[in-house]
Amino acid sequence: NARIDGNSVSVDDPNGEPVGWDAAVLVGADSKLDLSHSTIEDNRARAKVGSSEHAGGSGGAFGIDGPPRSGHAPQIVSHVRFTGNTTLVTSEHGDALASPGAFYNGNKTRLTHSVISGNRVEARSAHGSAGACCAGIANNPAGSEAGGRLLLRHDLIEGNHAKATGTDGYARGGGIWNGSHLTLEHTRVIGNTLSASPGLSVQGGGLFTSFPVTLDHSRIAHNHPDQCAGSGCKKGS
């Protein structure tokens, strides 16, 4: 019955490479999490950077660090609403990388009976590259250590949006970005979207994945511009 809403993280160094993340909660790799019947809403991550090239992306409302420890019980998140959280990363001359969005997992985690909806990630670079990723969920994005293990059960990932504005770059994973072990059971990934400047790569409106995903009575539909992209998508998906 926790309400972790309306918090903010911001960094402002237009000549440097600062990072800011997890405006609501950051759970350490050695911590034990059991969060239920709670909200993570309207939290904001803002970064004005010279570049994100070396330091990496900024963003996120809720993060569970890893890697998962052998033999430890999974982190538990159930009946939680992650809604209306926003990330904005801007750069005048360098690269801008906005990632992740509402929920980041680098551990062994069960996310059940929860809603991840209406979250937004945006990267803007006036004269450089822009990368926007994972507005809803990021499971072990590139650059982290051992792979996360994420089980989604009876969840709704809906209406999340990632946008990239720059001279080049990408927008990926409007609903989910996956770089490791991911299972969806009785889960819906619907109505998530991506957008970008003309000529930028836009892939995985519903799901962008580098690894095969296990789907059990789950639906990925009505996402834009596509349902699934990446080397882990099943043929025809």
Buried (B, 14 or more C-beta within 10 A) or exposed (E): EEEBBEBEBBBEEBEEBBBBBBBBBBBEBEEEBEBBEBBBBBBBBBBBBBBBBEBBBBBBBBBBBBBBEEEEEBBBBBBBBBBBBBBBBBBBEBBBBBBBBBBBBBBBBBBBBBBBBBBBBBBBBBEBBBBBBBBBBBBBBEEBEBBBBBBBBBBBBBBBBBBBBBEBBBBBBBBBBBBBBBBBBBBBBBBBBBBBBEEBBBBBBBBBBBBEBEBEEBBBEBBBBBBBBBEBBEEEB
